[in-house]
Structure formats: C-alpha cells, structure tokens
C-alpha cells in the first residue's frame, strides 16, 4: 500500500556551508563633511515643511471660530 521513497541526494546543499568565503568585504567609506551637511540640510528642510504645514493647517481645521461679520444682502433689509 505505502511505497518506500528513495532518498533524494541533497548532499550538495550540506556541502555549500563548507565553501563559505573567509574574505571580509572592504570597510564602508566614511561620508565626507559635505555629504553630512547636505543630509542634515535635507532633513531640516523636511522637518520645517512638516512644522509649517501644521502651523498653517491646524487653524484652518478648527471649527471654534465663527465669522466676525456675516454678509446680508440689502434686498432682504428693505422688506
């Protein structure tokens, strides 16, 4: 009823661990002062844009303020 399966030779997968390289990659280059300054300026620009959008957007979203002067047409006053 049940047939015995033959083992599949996956020995090549086990042998792959033996051939790992012992060569370390070269160290990463350090960023220059100009690159660091540029990244800092970009970060500050993004943060300033977000803060500015909040400063302009929050008052526009508040519903507490009512208009100081409502317009009425003069035609409705004469009736």
C-alpha positions in Angstrom: 0.0 0.0 0.0 2.7 2.5 1.0 5.8 2.5 -1.1 9.1 3.4 0.4 10.5 6.5 -1.2 14.1 6.7 -2.2 16.2 9.4 -0.5 16.9 12.4 -2.6 20.6 13.3 -2.6 20.7 16.8 -1.2 24.3 16.5 -0.1 25.3 19.4 -2.3 23.2 21.7 0.0 25.0 20.5 3.1 28.4 20.9 1.4 27.6 24.5 0.5 28.4 25.5 4.1 32.0 24.3 3.7 32.7 26.7 0.8 32.0 30.0 2.6 34.4 32.7 1.8 36.8 33.9 4.6 37.4 37.2 2.7 35.9 40.1 4.5 34.4 42.9 2.4 36.2 46.2 2.4 35.1 48.7 5.1 32.4 51.3 4.1 33.7 54.7 3.0 33.0 57.4 5.5 30.8 60.2 4.5 32.5 63.5 3.8 31.7 66.7 5.6 29.8 67.9 2.6 27.6 64.8 2.4 26.8 65.0 6.1 25.9 68.7 5.8 23.7 68.0 2.8 21.9 65.2 4.5 21.4 67.5 7.6 20.0 70.3 5.4 17.6 67.9 3.6 16.4 66.6 7.0 15.9 70.1 8.4 14.0 71.1 5.2 11.6 68.2 5.5 11.0 68.8 9.2 10.5 72.6 8.6 8.0 71.7 5.9 6.0 69.4 8.2 6.0 72.0 11.0 5.0 74.8 8.6 2.1 72.7 7.3 0.9 72.1 10.8 1.1 75.8 11.7 -1.0 76.7 8.7 -3.3 73.7 8.7 -4.4 73.5 12.4 -6.1 76.9 12.5 -7.9 76.1 9.2 -9.2 72.9 10.7 -10.5 74.4 13.9 -14.3 74.8 14.0 -14.5 77.0 17.1 -14.1 80.3 15.2 -17.2 81.9 13.9 -17.0 84.5 11.2 -16.9 88.0 12.6 -19.1 89.6 10.0 -21.9 87.8 8.1 -22.9 89.2 4.8 -26.5 90.1 4.3 -27.9 91.4 1.1 -29.6 94.9 1.2 -32.6 93.4 -0.6 -33.5 91.4 2.5 -33.3 94.6 4.7 -35.9 96.6 2.7 -38.7 94.1 3.1 
